[in-house]
Amino acid sequence: MARKMKDSGIEWIGEIPEGWEIHRIKTHFSIISGSGFKPELQGQSTGDFPVCKASDISSSGHYLHTSANYISSDIVKSQHFSIIPKGSILFAKIGEAMRKNNRSLCSLDCCVDNNCQGLVPKNISSEFSYYLFTCIDMTWFDNAGTIPCINNQKLYDCRIPFPSYDEQLLIANHLNIQCDKINEMLFHIRASIEEYKKLKQAVITQAVTKGVRGKREMKDSGVEWIGKIPKEWRKTQLRHCATIKSGITLGKSYSKDTVLIERPYLRVANVQGGYVDLNDLATIQVTPDEDLKYRLHSGDVLMTEGGDRDKLGRGCVWHGEIEPCLHQNHVFAVQTNETILLPEFLEYLTASDVGRSYFDVTAIKTTNLACTSSSKVLAFTIPLPPIEEQIEIVNFIKKRSLKLNKLIMKKELLVQELESYKKSLIYEVVTGKREV
């Protein structure tokens, strides 16, 4: 027999069981904010307390067991760090990290930096609280300032469903079991996706360095990350078969009487590996001369200057998806001499282990970031088959990649479905719509 329900009066909650109550967050939680974490204190892998950052929370999942940084009890005292007790919910409170809505249940006493904070539960199950907060969007409590940041008063005033403590434990236990099953399935699906991606990478690398004509006489390329290449091929630097064009620098000011026209332009985020993402396309005001100077042409190979390591030298062929279209200075446009180098072949070279190795080795690197330059792009040593064989290789890779991409997309769709089901399950259980 279905249990009786009542209207909670809260839009995001909807109906709850008759025996449940509605409480404000401040009734059952206290907020502990983080502290400034000086650079000279960072980098210690051992200590009495972990100091958690937004990156630790986003990568930890349900439980946060460890951190990249630790500090001693003496430093905690001298720097007046607050200790967040085991069983608290950790989350980012500012910037894009806040918008991502990542949160973790800390399994040990810890500290957090000033971009994060913790919710300490009282008279409420920690496990139930974790699942409850996965249903709460932290952007609801945005202070509406220039930089998104949680307004703690808004957070405290938020109302939540509150079952009896015994039912909280039942709910948490049920969700632990069910979510563990779902997470196990997700783990295996994601592992298979990575295997397909590795296979695709191997197919591309093998094809652009060894060809697709079967066994043949090989020779040493003289380049460690290229290895042996077919005897008929040659190696050359990209500068001998392509030119490169930098994009427009943003933020330029013009006089009042300057004639300007509005044009879409590509940023690093738009240039993905193997395709152009046009879902979020920005525009810029430029002069007619700049419009002509920085305009993309069909067949240009777009390559990113850098950022995160995965963005370094990432590229794809521009097929004139939008005309006219410009590109910013952090995106290079490489124009190949198509009589000796196909744009598509260069795209696959940059995606291969050959390209990945070259750009990683030659990059200017800082912590977690890397960048290249137009001169280094042009100095890229490439294996160069005859143009007829490049056509064969490109067609082969396209055919194999299409099959692998279909398998990857199928698996990724399954991940989305499972994630959506898990989210729906948690919501229905913590609001009492599904009885356990």
C-alpha positions, 0 to 999 in steps of 0.5 A: 500500500502506497504511503500517504504524501503531502505537499512540502510547499517547496518547489524543488522538493515537491511531495513528501511522506506525511510523517516527514518534516521540512527544516532549514539547513541552519537547523542541522548544519554549521558552516566552516569556511576555509583559510588562505593556504600560502604557496610556501605551505603547499606541496607537503605529502604528509602531515597531521591534516590534509588541506583540501582544495576544489580539485581534491573535491572534484576528483574524490567522488563520494568520499574524500580520503586524502589530499595533495597537501598536508600540514602539521598541527603546529601550522594549523595553530599558528595559521589559525586554520579551522578543522572540519570534522570527519563526516562533514560535506565539503564543496567549492564556494566560489567561481566555476568550481562552485558551479560544477556542484561537486561535493564530497563527504570527508572521511577524516578531520581536515582543513580546506583552502579559502575557495571551499567550505564544509557543512558540519551535520548535527542531529542528521545522518552524514550519509543521508546529508551527502545524498541530500546535497547531491540534489541541491544546486549550489548556484541557488545561493549565488551572491549575484556578484561579478564572481559567482560565490555562495551566500551562506545566509541563503544557504542556511535559509534553504529548506530540506526534507527531514525524515526520522533519524532511523529512516535517514539511516535506511535511506543512506544504506539503500542508496549506498548499495544501489549507487555502488552497483551503478558506480561499478557499472559506470567504472567498467563502461568508462574503462571500455571507453578508454580502451576504445580511445586507446585503440583509436589512438594506436590506429592513427599512430600506426597509420601515419608512421607505418602506412596501411599497405602491410609489410614493407621495407622500413628505415630509421626516421632518426626521430625517437618518437617516430621510429621506423618509417617506410623506405619510400617516405621521407621526413621533413619539418612542417615549415617546408610544407606549410605556413602558419597564421596567428589569430587576433589578439582580444581587447584592442581599443579603437578610436571613435570614428573607426569602422567596425564589423562584427565577426564570430571567432574561434577560441581554444574551447572551440577547437577540439581534437578532430572537430570544431565545437560551435555550441558556444561561439563568441563574436568580436568587433574588428576593422575590415582589414583585420577581418580579411587578415584573420579570416579562416579558410577552408582547409586550414588546420587549427591548432591550439597554443596550449593551456591544460596539457590536453589542449597543447597542439590540439587540432582539426581541419576547418571546413568552412563551417561558418563563413566568415569566421576569425580566430583568436591569437591562442589558436594557430591556423596552419595552411598546408601545401596540399600538393605535398601535405594533406590537411587531414593527414596533418590533423591525424599527425597532431592527434597521433602519439608522434604529435603528442610526444613532440608538443609535450617535449618542446612545450614551455611548461608550468604547473599543470599548464603548457604552451607552444609557439608558431616557431615550434609548430613549424619545427615539427618533424613529420613523416611524409608519405607520397600524396597518393599514400596520404589519401589512402591513410586518411581514408583508412583512418576515417573508416576505422575511426568512424566505427570506433567513434560509434562504439564510444558514443554508444558507451557514452550514451549509456554513461549518461543514462546511468548517471541520469538514473542515479540522479533521479533515484537519489532525488526520489529516495531522499524526498520520500517519493520512493519508499525503501 
